[in-house]
Structure formats: structure tokens, C-alpha cells
Amino acid sequence: MSGFNNLDHGDVENQTLDRWYLAYTKPRQEAVAHVNLEQQGFEAYLPLFKKFKKTEQGPVALFEPMFPRYLLFRPGRSGQSISAVRSTKGVTTIVRFGFDPALLHDDVVQRIRQMEQLREQATIEELNHLKVGQKVRLKHTALGAIEGLVHNVSSKRVAVLLEIFGRPTVVQLDHHQVETSV
């Protein structure tokens, strides 16, 4: 990834504060690690990804880690050692390239923040590029690019009305299995 650097040489602790380190967390412990790093004086950032879940009351917005098991952090003050991060509750290790910690440039983190904010403000309709009644084509080559109409859309699956053996049939597919048709 172009935003990552590994260190050429020198002391990791004296890096400028415009770089971020990457912690690899225990499964589903990103929020725990986030809180514990902040309590130790680190600046921590857990990018979240907005998605919608269907419930009996209708769609509900949920926020999940954008990068599961990863958390960005940097020292809260100049000269703060990152060595304590490895033993922080919720953290498994610090991501490294060889012996040197991976560093992420601040401009990349700012772009992640912008993307997160745009997605946070988006409605369910804006997040889903597939609409009911829209003509789509199946991507799988074995199916010969069969076309159909979107019947229903959820956050995980899309129901497509296809004509199979001369009869209309609704088929449940993953979003990546269909593309819009012209």
C-alpha cells in the first residue's frame, strides 16, 4: 500500500507525530484496544463502516470496524514510547515490516476519515447502487450473462427475478454476483 512506510533507520520513538502506527487486535476487540490505548495517552483511531441491517422495525444503521482487527494509533505526545502498546488489553501486536513498525502517513488517514464521514451521512438508498426494478446481468460466465430484474435488495443479498426454462424465478445472490445492465 502506497501510504505505508517502514523505517529506514533510527529510533522509532522519535518519529514525527504526523505518522500513524497499526495495531493488530484480538478478534472483535478493536473497541477494547481503542479505549485502552486512549487511557494510556495515545491517539487512537478506529475507522467504522456504516451498513444497514433489516429488522422487524425496518432497516437499522450499524457501525462495524472498516478494517476488522486493525486499529490506528500514534503517540499522544512527543517522545512517548510505543512499546506499551504490545501489552495493551485487546492488542495482539504492532504490525511490522521486518523489524520496523509499519507507518501510515497522516494524509492517508485523513482520506480514510473523509470516506468514513461520507458513508456515515449516507442513506440506505445512497449506499446501495442496486434498485428494485433495475435491469441486472449475472457475472458468472457459466450462466452466459443472464439478465434479470432486481426484485429485492438487502445489505447482504439481492433477489433477482430471472426467466429460467420459460418461468419467472426469484434467485438470491450476493451483490458481487450481479452488475447493472445497460
C-alpha positions as CSV (number, residue, x, y, z in Angstrom):
1,M,0.0,0.0,0.0
2,S,1.5,3.3,-1.0
3,G,0.6,5.1,2.2
4,F,2.7,2.7,4.3
5,N,6.4,3.2,5.1
6,N,8.8,1.2,7.0
7,L,11.6,3.0,8.8
8,D,15.0,3.4,7.1
9,H,16.9,3.5,10.4
10,G,16.9,5.3,13.7
11,D,14.8,5.4,16.7
12,V,11.1,4.6,16.2
13,E,10.1,6.6,19.3
14,N,11.3,9.9,17.7
15,Q,9.2,9.8,14.6
16,T,7.1,12.9,13.9
17,L,3.5,12.9,15.1
18,D,2.2,13.0,11.5
19,R,2.6,9.3,11.1
20,W,0.3,6.5,12.4
21,Y,1.2,3.0,13.6
22,L,-1.0,0.0,13.1
23,A,-2.1,-2.4,15.9
24,Y,-3.4,-5.8,15.2
25,T,-6.1,-6.6,17.7
26,K,-7.6,-9.7,19.2
27,P,-10.8,-10.8,17.4
28,R,-13.7,-8.4,18.0
29,Q,-11.5,-6.4,20.5
30,E,-11.0,-3.3,18.4
31,A,-13.1,-1.1,20.7
32,V,-11.4,-2.5,23.8
33,A,-8.0,-1.8,22.4
34,H,-9.1,1.7,21.3
35,V,-10.3,2.6,24.8
36,N,-7.1,1.2,26.5
37,L,-4.8,3.0,24.1
38,E,-6.5,6.3,24.7
39,Q,-6.3,5.7,28.5
40,Q,-2.5,5.3,28.1
41,G,-2.3,8.7,26.3
42,F,-2.1,7.5,22.7
43,E,-4.2,9.0,20.0
44,A,-6.2,6.1,18.6
45,Y,-8.5,5.9,15.6
46,L,-10.9,3.0,14.8
47,P,-12.4,3.7,11.3
48,L,-16.0,2.5,11.3
49,F,-18.1,1.2,8.3
50,K,-21.8,2.0,8.2
51,K,-24.1,-0.7,7.0
52,F,-27.8,-1.4,7.4
53,K,-29.4,-4.4,8.9
54,K,-33.0,-5.4,8.3
55,T,-35.1,-5.7,11.4
56,E,-38.8,-6.1,12.1
57,Q,-39.0,-2.3,12.6
58,G,-37.2,-1.6,9.3
59,P,-33.5,-1.0,8.4
60,V,-31.2,-0.1,11.3
61,A,-27.8,1.5,10.8
62,L,-24.9,-0.5,12.3
63,F,-21.3,0.6,12.5
64,E,-18.6,-2.1,12.2
65,P,-14.8,-1.8,12.0
66,M,-13.8,-0.8,8.5
67,F,-10.7,-2.9,8.8
68,P,-11.5,-5.8,11.2
69,R,-8.8,-6.5,13.8
70,Y,-6.8,-3.3,12.9
71,L,-6.5,0.0,14.8
72,L,-4.5,3.1,14.0
73,F,-2.6,4.8,16.8
74,R,0.1,7.3,17.4
75,P,1.9,8.8,20.4
76,G,-0.1,11.5,22.2
77,R,3.0,13.5,22.9
78,S,6.5,13.7,21.6
79,G,8.8,11.1,22.8
80,Q,6.1,8.7,24.0
81,S,7.2,5.1,23.6
82,I,5.1,2.7,21.6
83,S,6.4,-0.4,23.4
84,A,3.5,-0.4,25.9
85,V,1.1,-1.0,23.0
86,R,2.1,-4.7,22.7
87,S,0.8,-5.4,26.2
88,T,-2.3,-3.3,25.9
89,K,-5.6,-5.2,26.6
90,G,-7.2,-6.0,23.2
91,V,-4.0,-5.7,21.2
92,T,-2.2,-8.7,19.8
93,T,0.8,-7.0,18.3
94,I,2.1,-4.0,16.4
95,V,2.1,-4.5,12.6
96,R,5.7,-4.6,11.3
97,F,7.6,-4.8,8.1
98,G,10.5,-6.9,9.1
99,F,11.7,-5.5,12.4
100,D,10.3,-2.0,11.9
101,P,6.8,-0.9,12.7
102,A,4.6,-0.1,9.7
103,L,3.9,3.6,9.5
104,L,0.9,5.2,7.8
105,H,1.1,8.8,6.5
106,D,-1.4,11.2,8.1
107,D,-2.8,12.2,4.6
108,V,-3.9,8.6,4.1
109,V,-5.6,8.6,7.5
110,Q,-7.3,11.8,6.6
111,R,-8.7,10.3,3.4
112,I,-10.0,7.3,5.4
113,R,-11.7,9.8,7.8
114,Q,-13.3,11.6,4.9
115,M,-14.6,8.3,3.4
116,E,-15.9,7.3,6.8
117,Q,-17.8,10.6,7.3
118,L,-19.3,10.5,3.8
119,R,-20.6,7.0,4.4
120,E,-21.8,7.9,7.9
121,Q,-24.1,10.6,6.3
122,A,-25.4,8.4,3.5
123,T,-28.8,6.9,3.5
124,I,-29.6,3.3,2.7
125,E,-30.6,4.2,-0.8
126,E,-27.4,6.0,-1.4
127,L,-25.3,3.1,-0.1
128,N,-27.0,0.6,-2.3
129,H,-26.3,1.0,-6.0
130,L,-28.9,-1.6,-6.9
131,K,-32.6,-0.6,-7.0
132,V,-35.8,-2.6,-7.2
133,G,-36.9,-3.0,-10.9
134,Q,-33.4,-2.3,-12.2
135,K,-32.1,-4.5,-15.0
136,V,-29.0,-6.5,-14.0
137,R,-26.8,-9.2,-15.5
138,L,-25.3,-12.2,-13.7
139,K,-21.5,-12.0,-13.8
140,H,-20.8,-15.8,-13.7
141,T,-19.6,-16.8,-17.1
142,A,-21.1,-20.3,-16.9
143,L,-24.6,-18.7,-16.8
144,G,-23.9,-16.9,-20.0
145,A,-24.5,-13.4,-18.6
146,I,-28.2,-14.0,-18.0
147,E,-30.2,-10.8,-17.4
148,G,-33.0,-10.2,-14.9
149,L,-34.7,-7.6,-12.8
150,V,-33.9,-6.7,-9.2
151,H,-36.8,-7.9,-7.1
152,N,-35.5,-7.1,-3.6
153,V,-32.2,-5.7,-2.1
154,S,-30.8,-6.3,1.4
155,S,-27.4,-5.4,2.8
156,K,-26.1,-8.9,2.2
157,R,-28.1,-10.3,-0.8
158,V,-30.0,-9.2,-3.8
159,A,-33.1,-11.1,-5.1
160,V,-33.2,-11.2,-8.9
161,L,-36.2,-12.2,-11.0
162,L,-34.9,-14.4,-13.8
163,E,-36.6,-16.3,-16.5
164,I,-35.5,-19.9,-16.2
165,F,-36.9,-22.6,-18.5
166,G,-39.6,-20.1,-19.6
167,R,-40.8,-19.4,-16.0
168,P,-40.1,-16.4,-13.8
169,T,-37.9,-17.4,-10.8
170,V,-36.5,-15.3,-8.0
171,V,-32.9,-16.2,-7.2
172,Q,-31.0,-14.9,-4.1
173,L,-27.4,-13.7,-5.0
174,D,-24.5,-11.9,-3.4
175,H,-24.1,-8.3,-4.5
176,H,-20.8,-9.1,-6.2
177,Q,-22.5,-11.7,-8.4
178,V,-24.5,-9.1,-10.4
179,E,-23.8,-6.0,-12.3
180,T,-26.0,-3.3,-13.7
181,S,-27.1,-3.9,-17.3
182,V,-27.4,-1.3,-20.0
